[in-house]
Structures are given as C-alpha cells and as structure tokens.
C-alpha cells in the first residue's frame, strides 16, 4: 500500500517542529571566530535560526511548518505557527542574520545545504496565499538575494561536484535551488545551475552506487539522478538515466534497494541513516514518476520506496538527534 501524507501526520509533524524550532540548546554551531568578541550564544549570533540544534535544520523546520500550513490550513497548530513566524521573521532579526553572514570569516557558512534550504523556504513563502506570507518574504528578501549571489559566485569556480551523502552534497543543493530559480524566473541562475549540472554529471555512466557511508542521509547516486531529472528535457533525461543506472530493472545496484540499518539513534551521525531511508524514498518515488508507465523500473523503484519509507517513519521521534530534522525528509518522501 502506498503511503501518503494525512491531516493527522501533518499535525504530528507540525507539533514536532514547534517543539524544537526555538529550542536553543543543545546546539551544534558552525561558527568561525575572528576574536573574543565572536564568543556568543546561538540566539545572539542568529536571531531567527537559533533553534533545532543547528542553523540549517532550523531553516527547514520553518519550511516544514509553512509547507504543512499551506497544505492543511485547518491544522490545530495553525495559529501557533503564524505567531512563531511573525515573532521571528522581522526586519530587525533579518538584519542580525545578515550581519553574521556578511562577516568575511563566514563566507562559506552553510555552503551549499543551508543556502539551498533558505531559498526553498523563500520559494514556499512566495507561493502561499496566507496573508502574512508576502510580508515575511519581503522581510527575508535581503537573505534571499544574498544566497542567490552566493550560488552565482560559487558555481563558476566549483570545478568538481561533491558526491558525498551529507550536507556538502552539491546535487541536492542544486536541485532545490533550481526549483527556486524557476519559481521566480531567474534565467541567469537557471542557466548557471543547468550548465554546472551538465558540466559535472552529463558524462556519468554505469554508477556503482557504493553507498551508504556510515553517516549519510542522502544517496549520492539517486540525488544526482534527481538533479538531472530537473535539468534535462524528458527524452534526454531518459537516455542519460539509462546509461547512469543501467540495471535498475534488475534491482541493481542492490544497495539502492536495501534500506539502511540504524543501530543507534542517539548517535547523530549513525542516526543520519534514517534520513537516508527517507530521502531515498523521495528520490525513488520521484524518479519512478518520471518514467513511462510501462517502464520495468517503475515497480522496483516504487516498491523500494515503500520499504525505505515504512522503516523510517516510526523512528522520527525516537531521539532528539533525529527529531529535530527527520520530519522534513518524511514530508518530501510522502508528497513525492
């Protein structure tokens, strides 16, 4: 049976996000210090995104709440969500975040994962009919432009992709950012992302999928395919996909069809593997939907997605190491 998002799940996910979004501690800072004056608490450094254990999880925690509110306006938590966002997405708080981002020692802060998630957050705000959303997007606009420029400056000098299955994965970041740039008709950024993706990946063939690594929450191979699905015209993508993973109909490479084993969910790195199962399900569902209905790869991909998804959903709240972020990837998978 194919699993889908339900109003009950939406309420559960919203409550999870609200429980950690503005929880300052524990906190894992990625923070470069130029002197003693930079020794500050997370909230002093990041007046908006100080919760959820780390900056990027806080960003996509807000994305999650907005996405849920957009899909389920009658959420029991709707008023609380609006109040929390109204309190934090202010011009003054954005100025504080910008002051941090513009310091020279923070030039690579959250590259590329946090950059991409922030633009996904902006895209979500831009598409909402909620009356407050336009004002929130306007307040966040300086940060949106900042991260657009970050990608525009970084990609031309990035000779090589990063194929890891963690935050540094470039395919994931480009996939989210391309969705954003299409949504605002940013032709320059569209072209740059498409050209970069083709420069990095167009000649990739016969992927061995030597994964997962022990701390990965993204599949390097499936994430690359998800990026190229967005970049290439459909017929060109199908030709590329045939060559990139030529034996999918036979469930090979087998690693892609085997849910990862998670031995300790209190260990933040090992616990990433629950996220891998969710993000694989997202990619497998999305890729299956891009194939012709009678393609022999469709059924294996969909069956694998259900196995990966069902194995991870029950563990979203097992420990704070997963609770502060896993619901985001569960939503991606359930709505794919």
C-alpha positions as CSV (number, residue, x, y, z in Angstrom):
1,X,0.0,0.0,0.0
2,X,1.3,3.4,-1.0
3,X,1.7,5.8,2.0
4,X,0.7,9.4,1.7
5,X,0.5,12.4,3.9
6,X,-2.6,12.7,6.0
7,X,-4.0,15.6,8.2
8,X,-3.1,13.5,11.3
9,X,0.5,13.2,10.1
10,X,0.6,16.9,9.3
11,X,-0.5,17.8,12.8
12,X,2.1,15.4,14.3
13,X,4.9,16.8,12.1
14,X,3.9,20.4,13.0
15,X,4.0,19.6,16.7
16,X,7.4,18.1,16.3
17,X,8.8,21.1,14.5
18,X,7.2,23.5,17.1
19,X,8.9,21.6,19.9
20,X,12.4,22.3,18.6
21,X,12.2,25.3,16.3
22,X,13.0,27.8,19.1
23,X,14.8,25.4,21.4
24,X,18.2,26.9,21.7
25,X,20.0,24.1,23.4
26,X,21.5,21.6,22.7
27,X,23.1,23.4,19.7
28,X,25.8,22.5,17.3
29,X,27.3,25.7,15.9
30,X,29.3,26.0,12.7
31,X,30.9,29.2,13.7
32,X,34.2,30.8,12.7
33,X,35.6,33.3,15.2
34,X,37.8,36.2,14.4
35,X,38.3,37.2,18.0
36,X,36.9,37.0,21.6
37,X,34.0,39.3,20.5
38,X,32.6,36.4,18.5
39,X,32.1,34.2,21.5
40,X,28.3,34.4,21.7
41,X,25.3,32.2,22.2
42,X,23.3,30.8,19.2
43,X,20.5,33.2,19.7
44,X,22.9,36.2,19.9
45,X,24.5,35.0,16.6
46,X,21.3,34.0,14.8
47,X,18.2,35.9,16.0
48,X,16.0,33.8,13.7
49,X,17.6,30.5,13.2
50,X,19.0,29.7,16.6
51,X,16.9,26.5,17.3
52,X,16.6,23.0,16.1
53,X,20.2,22.0,17.1
54,X,21.8,23.7,14.0
55,X,21.1,26.6,11.6
56,X,20.1,24.6,8.6
57,X,17.7,22.4,10.5
58,X,16.0,25.5,11.9
59,X,15.7,26.9,8.4
60,X,14.0,23.8,7.0
61,X,12.0,23.5,10.2
62,X,10.3,26.7,9.2
63,X,9.9,25.4,5.7
64,X,8.2,22.3,7.0
65,X,5.7,24.4,9.1
66,X,4.9,26.7,6.2
67,X,4.5,23.7,3.8
68,X,2.2,22.0,6.2
69,X,0.2,25.2,6.8
70,X,-0.2,25.7,3.1
71,X,-1.4,22.2,2.5
72,X,-3.6,21.9,5.7
73,X,-4.8,25.4,6.6
74,X,-7.0,23.9,9.4
75,X,-4.1,22.5,11.3
76,X,-4.7,22.6,15.0
77,X,-1.3,24.4,15.3
78,X,-2.1,27.0,12.6
79,X,-2.4,30.0,15.0
80,X,0.8,29.0,16.9
81,X,2.7,28.6,13.7
82,X,1.7,32.1,12.5
83,X,2.6,33.6,15.9
84,X,6.0,32.0,16.0
85,X,6.9,33.1,12.5
86,X,5.5,36.6,13.0
87,X,7.7,36.9,16.1
88,X,10.9,35.8,14.3
89,X,10.7,36.9,10.6
90,X,11.1,40.6,11.4
91,X,13.3,43.2,9.6
92,X,15.4,43.6,12.8
93,X,16.1,39.9,13.1
94,X,16.9,39.6,9.4
95,X,19.4,42.5,9.9
96,X,21.0,40.4,12.6
97,X,21.3,37.3,10.4
98,X,22.7,39.4,7.6
99,X,25.3,41.0,9.9
100,X,26.6,37.5,10.6
101,X,26.5,36.3,7.0
102,X,28.4,39.3,5.7
103,X,31.4,38.9,8.0
104,X,34.4,37.7,5.9
105,X,35.1,34.7,8.1
106,X,31.6,33.3,7.4
107,X,31.9,33.4,3.6
108,X,31.4,29.6,3.4
109,X,28.8,29.4,6.1
110,X,26.3,26.6,5.4
111,X,27.5,26.1,1.8
112,X,25.6,24.6,0.0
113,X,23.0,22.9,2.1
114,X,21.8,25.8,4.2
115,X,21.9,28.1,1.2
116,X,19.6,25.8,-0.8
117,X,17.2,25.3,2.1
118,X,16.9,29.0,2.7
119,X,15.9,29.5,-0.9
120,X,13.4,26.7,-0.6
121,X,11.9,28.5,2.4
122,X,11.7,31.7,0.3
123,X,10.0,29.8,-2.5
124,X,7.4,28.4,-0.1
125,X,6.6,31.8,1.2
126,X,6.3,33.2,-2.4
127,X,3.7,30.6,-3.4
128,X,1.4,30.9,-0.3
129,X,-2.0,32.6,-0.2
130,X,-1.7,33.2,3.5
131,X,-2.0,37.0,4.0
132,X,1.1,37.2,6.2
133,X,3.4,35.3,3.8
134,X,4.1,38.2,1.4
135,X,5.3,40.4,4.3
136,X,7.5,37.6,5.7
137,X,9.0,37.1,2.2
138,X,9.7,40.8,1.9
139,X,11.5,40.9,5.2
140,X,13.6,37.9,4.3
141,X,14.4,39.3,0.8
142,X,17.9,40.5,1.7
143,X,18.9,37.0,2.7
144,X,17.3,35.5,-0.4
145,X,19.3,37.8,-2.6
146,X,22.4,37.1,-0.6
147,X,22.1,33.3,-1.1
148,X,21.3,33.8,-4.8
149,X,24.6,35.7,-5.1
150,X,26.4,33.0,-3.1
151,X,25.5,30.4,-5.7
152,X,26.2,32.7,-8.6
153,X,29.7,33.4,-7.2
154,X,30.5,29.8,-6.1
155,X,29.3,27.6,-9.0
156,X,31.6,29.0,-11.7
157,X,34.7,28.3,-9.6
158,X,33.5,24.9,-8.4
159,X,35.5,22.6,-10.7
160,X,34.2,19.4,-9.2
161,X,30.9,18.3,-7.6
162,X,30.7,16.9,-4.1
163,X,29.2,13.4,-4.3
164,X,29.0,12.7,-0.5
165,X,25.7,11.8,1.1
166,X,25.8,14.6,3.7
167,X,25.3,18.3,3.9
168,X,28.0,19.1,1.4
169,X,26.2,17.2,-1.5
170,X,26.0,19.6,-4.4
171,X,23.3,17.7,-6.3
172,X,20.8,18.1,-3.5
173,X,21.6,21.8,-3.2
174,X,21.3,22.5,-6.9
175,X,18.0,20.5,-7.2
176,X,16.4,22.7,-4.5
177,X,17.9,25.9,-5.9
178,X,16.8,25.1,-9.4
179,X,13.3,24.7,-8.2
180,X,13.6,28.1,-6.6
181,X,15.1,29.9,-9.5
182,X,12.4,28.5,-11.9
183,X,9.8,29.7,-9.5
184,X,11.0,33.3,-9.7
185,X,12.0,33.1,-13.4
186,X,15.7,33.9,-12.6
187,X,17.0,33.0,-16.0
188,X,20.6,33.7,-15.1
189,X,20.6,31.4,-12.1
190,X,18.6,28.8,-14.1
191,X,21.2,28.7,-16.8
192,X,24.1,28.6,-14.4
193,X,22.7,25.7,-12.5
194,X,21.8,23.7,-15.6
195,X,25.3,24.3,-17.1
196,X,27.0,23.4,-13.9
197,X,25.0,20.2,-13.5
198,X,25.8,19.1,-17.1
199,X,29.4,20.0,-16.7
200,X,29.6,17.9,-13.6
201,X,27.3,15.0,-14.5
202,X,26.3,14.7,-18.1
203,X,29.1,12.1,-18.9
204,X,28.5,10.0,-15.8
205,X,27.7,6.4,-16.7
206,X,27.3,3.0,-15.0
207,X,27.1,4.3,-11.5
208,X,28.3,1.7,-9.0
209,X,26.4,3.2,-6.0
210,X,29.0,2.4,-3.4
211,X,26.8,3.5,-0.6
212,X,25.7,4.2,2.0
213,X,28.5,5.7,4.1
214,X,28.0,5.4,7.8
215,X,26.8,9.0,8.3
216,X,24.9,9.7,5.1
217,X,21.3,11.0,4.8
218,X,21.4,11.4,1.0
219,X,22.0,8.9,-1.7
220,X,24.7,10.4,-3.9
221,X,23.6,8.4,-6.9
222,X,19.8,8.9,-6.6
223,X,20.3,12.6,-5.7
224,X,22.4,13.1,-8.8
225,X,19.6,11.5,-10.9
226,X,17.0,13.7,-9.2
227,X,19.1,16.8,-10.2
228,X,19.4,15.7,-13.8
229,X,15.7,14.9,-14.0
230,X,15.2,18.6,-13.3
231,X,17.9,19.8,-15.6
232,X,17.4,17.8,-18.8
233,X,14.4,17.6,-21.2
234,X,12.5,14.4,-20.6
235,X,13.8,12.4,-23.5
236,X,17.3,13.5,-22.8
237,X,16.9,12.6,-19.2
238,X,15.6,9.1,-20.0
239,X,18.7,8.5,-22.2
240,X,21.0,9.8,-19.6
241,X,19.3,7.7,-16.8
242,X,19.5,4.5,-18.9
243,X,23.3,4.9,-19.0
244,X,23.8,6.2,-15.5
245,X,22.0,3.3,-13.7
246,X,21.6,0.7,-16.5
247,X,20.4,-2.2,-14.3
248,X,17.7,-0.7,-12.1
249,X,15.0,-3.0,-13.6
250,X,17.0,-5.9,-12.0
251,X,17.2,-4.0,-8.7
252,X,20.9,-3.3,-9.2
253,X,22.9,-1.8,-7.6
254,X,21.4,-3.8,-4.8
255,X,22.5,-1.2,-2.2
256,X,19.9,1.3,-3.6
257,X,17.1,-1.2,-2.9
258,X,18.2,-2.2,0.6
259,X,17.1,0.1,3.5
260,X,20.0,1.2,5.7
261,X,20.3,-0.3,9.1
262,X,20.3,2.2,12.0
263,X,22.0,0.8,15.2
264,X,21.9,3.8,17.5
265,X,19.5,6.7,17.1
266,X,21.1,8.7,19.9
267,X,24.2,9.0,17.7
268,X,23.7,11.9,15.4
269,X,25.8,10.5,12.7
270,X,24.5,7.0,12.7
271,X,21.0,8.4,13.0
272,X,21.5,10.1,9.7
273,X,20.7,6.8,8.1
274,X,17.0,7.2,9.0
275,X,17.2,10.3,6.8
276,X,18.9,8.3,4.1
277,X,15.9,5.9,4.0
278,X,13.5,8.8,3.8
279,X,15.4,10.7,1.1
280,X,15.9,7.5,-1.0
281,X,12.1,7.0,-0.8
282,X,11.7,10.6,-2.0
283,X,14.0,10.2,-4.9
284,X,12.8,6.7,-5.9
285,X,9.1,7.9,-6.0
286,X,10.1,11.0,-8.0
287,X,12.2,9.1,-10.5
288,X,9.5,6.4,-10.9
289,X,7.0,9.1,-11.7
290,X,9.3,10.5,-14.4
291,X,9.5,7.1,-16.3
292,X,6.9,5.8,-18.8
293,X,4.1,4.0,-17.0
294,X,5.1,0.6,-18.6
295,X,8.8,1.0,-17.8
296,X,10.1,-2.1,-16.0
297,X,12.0,0.1,-13.5
298,X,8.8,1.7,-12.1
299,X,7.6,-1.1,-9.9
300,X,11.0,-1.9,-8.3
301,X,11.6,1.8,-7.5
302,X,8.1,2.2,-6.0
303,X,8.4,-1.0,-4.0
304,X,11.8,0.1,-2.7
305,X,10.4,3.5,-1.8
306,X,7.7,2.0,0.4
307,X,10.2,-0.3,2.2
308,X,12.5,2.6,2.9
309,X,9.7,4.9,4.0
310,X,7.9,2.4,6.3
311,X,11.1,1.5,8.0
312,X,11.9,5.1,8.9
313,X,8.6,6.7,9.7
314,X,8.2,5.0,13.1
315,X,11.5,6.5,14.3
316,X,11.0,10.2,13.7
317,X,10.8,11.0,17.4
318,X,13.0,8.3,18.9
319,X,15.7,10.8,19.9
320,X,16.3,14.5,19.6
321,X,19.2,13.7,17.2
322,X,16.5,12.7,14.7
323,X,13.5,14.6,15.9
324,X,15.0,18.0,15.1
325,X,15.1,17.3,11.3
326,X,13.7,14.0,10.1
327,X,10.1,15.2,9.6
328,X,11.3,17.4,6.8
329,X,12.5,14.5,4.8
330,X,9.5,12.4,5.7
331,X,7.3,15.1,4.2
332,X,9.4,15.2,1.0
333,X,9.0,11.4,0.7
334,X,5.3,11.3,1.5
335,X,4.4,14.1,-1.0
336,X,6.7,12.8,-3.8
